[in-house]
């Protein structure tokens, strides 16, 4: 019986490994081919590299500002994520716990804002930020990214706050907490999975966005990763080796974000199960 249990576990493990490799096969190919030059990629008939080389990474480090692009992307995406999480948590809590005509109008206006195409506002926004001297700085893109993804993030936060019993807040109020203290000490810790999901959504939206950033970040020293990577794609040729190396390095910030956030997802789920 014990032997059968171990055998079934190993079979399940093997199946999961095959599924993971199949799903992540494009990423594996990109990472593997980042250790080949463009000429080697074009001549190689297999997706598995025959000769490994760090020439692409040396080119990115010594002859481009790709490290600067990564730094700019982290600043822009991190700033947008922080603003988005703070605003979405407060707005989502208000929509979840309070009722009134003003909140009803606000909740409906979120859908209107979500449907509004940001491209129609880029020209007037560019004129405004240029008059303020903020073009080629992260401030305008952080503000615009936050505004664009905030409606959806707010509804995500509201959905998680709706699952938290109001009785927990009422007990905190009886113990002497204010409404804001109950929100900080009771609701937010229990909404760990929700805030983690909002954080991931906000960060990835800002990290991968290209169009708005290409309008406001025009100097090479101010570019983010999606804008800077277009330098490897020209009209008649593409530097595939450097492009794949850049794509591999671009995954690192999001990878560390998931490692950082996953413990809050587990903490929120366990805490919610105990206190609920």
HELIX and SHEET records of a PDB file:
HELIX    1   1 UNK A    2  UNK A   23  1                                  22    
HELIX    2   2 UNK A   25  UNK A   33  1                                   9    
HELIX    3   3 UNK A   38  UNK A   43  1                                   6    
HELIX    4   4 UNK A   55  UNK A   63  1                                   9    
HELIX    5   5 UNK A   66  UNK A   97  1                                  32    
HELIX    6   6 UNK A  101  UNK A  115  1                                  15    
HELIX    7   7 UNK A  118  UNK A  121  5                                   4    
HELIX    8   8 UNK A  122  UNK A  131  1                                  10    
HELIX    9   9 UNK A  138  UNK A  161  1                                  24    
HELIX   10  10 UNK A  166  UNK A  174  1                                   9    
HELIX   11  11 UNK A  179  UNK A  182  1                                   4    
HELIX   12  12 UNK A  183  UNK A  187  3                                   5    
HELIX   13  13 UNK A  188  UNK A  190  1                                   3    
HELIX   14  14 UNK A  192  UNK A  208  1                                  17    
HELIX   15  15 UNK A  211  UNK A  216  1                                   6    
HELIX   16  16 UNK A  220  UNK A  222  5                                   3    
HELIX   17  17 UNK A  225  UNK A  228  1                                   4    
HELIX   18  18 UNK A  229  UNK A  232  5                                   4    
HELIX   19  19 UNK A  240  UNK A  275  1                                  36    
END                                                                             
